[in-house]
Amino acid sequence: MPGQDEIARQLAESRAALAQATASPEDHQAQPVTAESARGLISVTLGADGRVERIKVEPKGFKEGSDFIAEHVQLAMNDALAQRSKMVGTDEPVPDLGSINESMAAIQDSSLRQFQAMSASITQVMGKLGRRQEVRMFGEEQIAQQLAATRETLSQGPTSAGAQTEPIKTEAADGRIKITLGTDGRFEPIKMTLSALKDGPEALVEQLKLGLNDALDQRTEMIGAPAPVADPEAMNQRLAGLQDASLRQFQDMSASIGEVMSKLNGGR
């Protein structure tokens, strides 16, 4: 029947687009990242969640003073962030769920019109045979409902992320450590007083960690992670079922029309 191949093609294309959304290559998965500065005297480790997991300052680094520590923590931190960005970043385009939804709308409209036209044709032929009854093919309403449900799920796609429009400033150690995270997501020079060292190495790195994570958390909240998209794999499976069901329906309807036409021709 006219349109059957076109609907099959559109369903296949929608499934292919959704399949891209399920791809999650291992080389793009976040892993802990450690960056060093000052020839290894200072290192920063970011966890898989992107927050500071550990700051390590060698004893020799403490002897260099607060300015030295502040400078190289900043350098190591920005290096770690850059490494993580490359690790989790991908050049693969994100599937446009809005476009897929529009395609599904076109499929919904064209397939239902096709079903209705075929049902009307069979009803008309049945009328000519003297059997006055309206023909409604099995599965037509179920397919329409499943298409509508899939479109509704697609419409609940991820929202757009926001943006950091101003530098984020945080403090730690009662104001003795001042941290600024720029709008580009990189840390500006860290300011730290000499008195920040008086509490000892362990307290210092813990306060640095708190201040850095505070800034990172504020940026995450400000930007806003996109709302989680509905499971693309589940939608793809649903489309696979729709593809099979709709094609079977077309085949059954075509066979019915062929059978009726054969009877008509045989009755002449």
Salt bridges, closest charged atoms under 4 A:
GLU6 OE2 - ARG9 NH2 2.37
GLU13 OE2 - ARG9 NH1 2.41
ASP27 OD1 - HIS28 NE2 3.93
GLU58 OE2 - LYS56 NZ 3.41
GLU141 OE2 - ARG136 NH2 3.20
GLU171 OE2 - LYS178 NZ 2.76
ASP199 OD2 - ARG176 NH2 2.83
ASP217 OD1 - ARG51 NE 2.89
GLU259 OE2 - LYS263 NZ 3.82
